[in-house]
């Protein structure tokens, strides 16, 4: 196994533990309080659903890009990565819109710990998505210059793993905040 794969796995495991800690904190505080989320807090279900749909679509396009390069079609791979980066940008913009229109922030004491945990999960999701977009943008020139080929696609596989983690991380947050919270 190459150095890139090992490094990617270690980094993704650390990020996964960070998201698991945020979800655990959200769940623990939610179970320790009488009413969770606090009265007066609204969650935008439409935007949460659109975020989930966007990252699921991006999962399809990033895997399409990898398999296109593995089949010897770098042009299709580049298009798949560009579409994935577009979905990623849309995801980050939707996260920004969600955070900015809620009307409460991490400094709000009216709702207790909810805004801090909620915005921590949003910020962590956005940071991981930006990292994934950067990785995608950095691998595209290598595909175009034929440094990443069907025989040598390890770097692209690592980038796909990073993006797969972006999807898994958001689905963890989505399930915790929108699906499993009353």
The 8 nearest C-alpha neighbors of each residue, nearest first, counted from 0:
[[1, 4, 2, 5, 3, 153, 6, 8],
 [2, 0, 4, 3, 5, 153, 6, 154],
 [1, 3, 5, 4, 6, 0, 7, 153],
 [4, 2, 6, 1, 5, 7, 154, 157],
 [3, 5, 7, 1, 2, 6, 157, 8],
 [6, 4, 8, 2, 7, 3, 9, 1],
 [5, 7, 3, 9, 4, 8, 2, 10],
 [8, 6, 4, 10, 5, 9, 3, 11],
 [7, 9, 11, 5, 10, 6, 12, 4],
 [8, 10, 12, 6, 11, 7, 5, 13],
 [11, 9, 7, 13, 8, 12, 6, 14],
 [12, 10, 14, 8, 13, 9, 15, 7],
 [11, 13, 15, 9, 14, 10, 8, 16],
 [14, 12, 16, 10, 11, 15, 9, 17],
 [13, 15, 17, 11, 16, 12, 10, 18],
 [14, 16, 12, 18, 17, 13, 11, 19],
 [15, 17, 19, 13, 14, 18, 20, 12],
 [18, 16, 14, 20, 15, 19, 21, 13],
 [17, 19, 21, 15, 20, 16, 22, 14],
 [18, 20, 16, 22, 17, 21, 23, 15],
 [21, 19, 23, 17, 18, 22, 24, 16],
 [22, 20, 18, 24, 23, 19, 25, 17],
 [21, 23, 25, 19, 24, 20, 26, 18],
 [22, 24, 20, 26, 21, 25, 27, 19],
 [25, 23, 27, 21, 26, 22, 20, 28],
 [26, 24, 22, 28, 23, 27, 29, 116],
 [25, 27, 29, 23, 24, 28, 22, 30],
 [28, 26, 24, 30, 29, 25, 23, 31],
 [29, 27, 31, 25, 30, 26, 24, 32],
 [28, 30, 26, 35, 27, 31, 32, 25],
 [31, 29, 27, 28, 32, 26, 33, 35],
 [30, 32, 28, 29, 27, 33, 26, 35],
 [33, 31, 29, 30, 34, 28, 35, 37],
 [32, 34, 35, 31, 30, 29, 37, 36],
 [33, 35, 37, 32, 36, 38, 29, 30],
 [36, 34, 37, 29, 32, 33, 181, 180],
 [35, 37, 34, 40, 38, 113, 29, 180],
 [38, 36, 35, 34, 40, 110, 39, 113],
 [39, 37, 40, 36, 34, 35, 110, 41],
 [38, 40, 37, 41, 110, 36, 109, 42],
 [41, 39, 38, 37, 36, 42, 110, 103],
 [40, 42, 39, 43, 101, 36, 38, 44],
 [43, 41, 44, 40, 177, 101, 47, 176],
 [42, 44, 45, 46, 47, 41, 97, 101],
 [43, 45, 47, 46, 42, 48, 177, 49],
 [46, 44, 48, 47, 43, 49, 50, 42],
 [47, 45, 49, 48, 44, 43, 50, 97],
 [48, 46, 44, 50, 45, 49, 43, 51],
 [47, 49, 51, 45, 46, 50, 44, 52],
 [48, 50, 46, 52, 51, 47, 53, 45],
 [49, 51, 53, 47, 48, 52, 90, 46],
 [50, 52, 48, 49, 54, 53, 55, 47],
 [51, 53, 49, 55, 50, 54, 48, 56],
 [54, 52, 50, 56, 51, 55, 49, 86],
 [55, 53, 57, 56, 51, 166, 52, 58],
 [54, 56, 58, 52, 57, 53, 51, 166],
 [57, 55, 53, 59, 58, 54, 52, 60],
 [58, 56, 54, 83, 60, 59, 55, 86],
 [57, 59, 55, 56, 61, 60, 54, 62],
 [58, 60, 57, 56, 62, 61, 63, 55],
 [61, 59, 63, 57, 79, 62, 58, 83],
 [62, 60, 64, 63, 58, 59, 83, 80],
 [61, 63, 65, 64, 59, 60, 66, 58],
 [62, 64, 60, 66, 61, 65, 67, 79],
 [65, 76, 63, 79, 61, 67, 62, 66],
 [66, 64, 62, 68, 67, 63, 69, 76],
 [65, 67, 69, 63, 68, 64, 70, 62],
 [68, 66, 76, 70, 64, 72, 69, 65],
 [67, 69, 73, 71, 72, 76, 70, 65],
 [68, 70, 149, 66, 67, 71, 65, 152],
 [69, 71, 67, 68, 72, 66, 149, 73],
 [72, 70, 68, 149, 69, 73, 67, 148],
 [71, 73, 68, 67, 74, 75, 70, 76],
 [74, 72, 76, 68, 75, 77, 71, 142],
 [75, 73, 77, 76, 72, 78, 143, 68],
 [76, 74, 78, 73, 77, 72, 67, 79],
 [77, 75, 64, 73, 79, 67, 68, 74],
 [76, 78, 80, 74, 79, 75, 81, 73],
 [79, 77, 81, 75, 80, 76, 82, 74],
 [78, 80, 64, 76, 60, 82, 77, 81],
 [79, 81, 83, 77, 78, 82, 64, 61],
 [82, 80, 78, 84, 83, 79, 77, 85],
 [81, 83, 85, 79, 84, 80, 78, 86],
 [82, 84, 80, 57, 86, 85, 81, 60],
 [85, 83, 87, 81, 82, 86, 132, 88],
 [86, 84, 82, 88, 83, 87, 81, 89],
 [85, 87, 89, 83, 84, 88, 57, 90],
 [88, 86, 84, 90, 85, 89, 83, 91],
 [89, 87, 85, 91, 90, 86, 84, 92],
 [88, 90, 86, 92, 87, 91, 93, 85],
 [89, 91, 87, 93, 88, 92, 50, 86],
 [92, 90, 94, 88, 93, 89, 125, 95],
 [91, 93, 95, 89, 94, 90, 96, 88],
 [94, 92, 96, 90, 95, 91, 97, 89],
 [95, 93, 91, 97, 92, 96, 98, 90],
 [94, 96, 92, 98, 93, 97, 99, 91],
 [97, 95, 93, 99, 94, 98, 100, 92],
 [98, 96, 94, 95, 99, 100, 93, 101],
 [99, 97, 95, 96, 100, 101, 94, 118],
 [98, 100, 96, 97, 101, 95, 102, 104],
 [99, 101, 102, 97, 98, 96, 103, 95],
 [102, 100, 103, 99, 98, 97, 41, 42],
 [101, 103, 100, 104, 99, 98, 40, 41],
 [104, 102, 101, 107, 114, 105, 106, 40],
 [103, 105, 106, 107, 114, 102, 118, 115],
 [104, 106, 115, 114, 107, 118, 103, 116],
 [107, 105, 104, 108, 115, 114, 103, 109],
 [108, 106, 104, 105, 109, 103, 110, 114],
 [107, 109, 111, 110, 106, 112, 105, 114],
 [108, 110, 107, 111, 103, 37, 112, 106],
 [111, 109, 108, 37, 113, 112, 107, 114],
 [112, 110, 108, 113, 109, 114, 107, 37],
 [111, 113, 115, 114, 116, 110, 108, 28],
 [112, 114, 116, 115, 111, 117, 110, 36],
 [115, 113, 105, 117, 116, 104, 112, 118],
 [116, 114, 105, 118, 112, 113, 117, 119],
 [117, 115, 119, 113, 114, 118, 25, 120],
 [116, 118, 114, 120, 119, 115, 113, 121],
 [117, 119, 121, 120, 115, 116, 114, 122],
 [120, 118, 116, 122, 117, 121, 115, 123],
 [119, 121, 123, 117, 118, 122, 124, 116],
 [120, 122, 118, 124, 119, 123, 125, 117],
 [123, 121, 125, 119, 124, 120, 118, 126],
 [122, 124, 126, 120, 125, 121, 119, 127],
 [125, 123, 121, 127, 122, 126, 120, 128],
 [124, 126, 128, 122, 123, 127, 91, 129],
 [127, 125, 123, 129, 128, 124, 122, 130],
 [126, 128, 130, 124, 129, 125, 165, 123],
 [129, 127, 131, 125, 130, 126, 165, 124],
 [130, 128, 132, 126, 131, 127, 133, 125],
 [129, 131, 127, 133, 128, 132, 126, 134],
 [130, 132, 128, 134, 129, 162, 133, 161],
 [133, 131, 129, 135, 134, 84, 130, 136],
 [134, 132, 136, 130, 131, 135, 137, 129],
 [135, 133, 131, 137, 132, 136, 158, 130],
 [136, 134, 132, 138, 133, 137, 131, 80],
 [135, 137, 133, 134, 139, 138, 132, 84],
 [136, 138, 134, 135, 139, 133, 140, 141],
 [137, 139, 141, 135, 136, 140, 134, 142],
 [138, 140, 142, 141, 136, 137, 77, 143],
 [141, 139, 143, 142, 138, 144, 137, 136],
 [142, 140, 146, 144, 138, 139, 143, 147],
 [143, 141, 147, 145, 139, 140, 144, 146],
 [142, 144, 140, 145, 141, 139, 73, 77],
 [143, 145, 141, 142, 146, 140, 147, 139],
 [146, 144, 142, 147, 143, 148, 141, 73],
 [147, 145, 141, 144, 142, 148, 143, 151],
 [148, 146, 142, 152, 145, 151, 141, 149],
 [149, 147, 151, 150, 152, 145, 146, 68],
 [148, 150, 69, 71, 68, 151, 152, 70],
 [149, 151, 148, 152, 69, 147, 153, 71],
 [150, 152, 148, 147, 149, 153, 146, 154],
 [153, 151, 155, 147, 154, 148, 149, 150],
 [154, 152, 156, 155, 151, 157, 4, 3],
 [155, 153, 157, 156, 152, 158, 3, 147],
 [154, 156, 158, 152, 157, 153, 159, 65],
 [157, 155, 159, 153, 158, 154, 160, 152],
 [156, 158, 160, 154, 155, 159, 4, 7],
 [159, 157, 155, 161, 160, 156, 134, 162],
 [160, 158, 156, 162, 161, 157, 163, 155],
 [161, 159, 163, 157, 158, 162, 164, 156],
 [162, 160, 158, 164, 159, 163, 131, 157],
 [161, 163, 165, 159, 164, 131, 160, 158],
 [162, 164, 160, 166, 165, 161, 159, 167],
 [163, 165, 167, 161, 162, 166, 168, 160],
 [166, 164, 162, 168, 163, 167, 128, 127],
 [165, 167, 163, 164, 169, 168, 54, 170],
 [168, 166, 164, 170, 169, 165, 171, 163],
 [169, 167, 171, 165, 170, 166, 164, 172],
 [168, 170, 172, 166, 171, 167, 173, 124],
 [169, 171, 173, 167, 172, 168, 174, 166],
 [172, 170, 168, 174, 169, 173, 175, 167],
 [173, 171, 169, 175, 170, 174, 176, 168],
 [174, 172, 170, 176, 177, 175, 171, 169],
 [173, 175, 178, 171, 172, 177, 176, 170],
 [174, 176, 172, 179, 173, 177, 171, 178],
 [177, 175, 173, 180, 174, 172, 178, 179],
 [178, 176, 173, 174, 180, 175, 179, 44],
 [177, 179, 174, 180, 175, 176, 173, 181],
 [180, 178, 175, 174, 177, 176, 181, 173],
 [181, 179, 176, 178, 177, 175, 35, 36],
 [180, 179, 35, 36, 178, 177, 176, 34]]
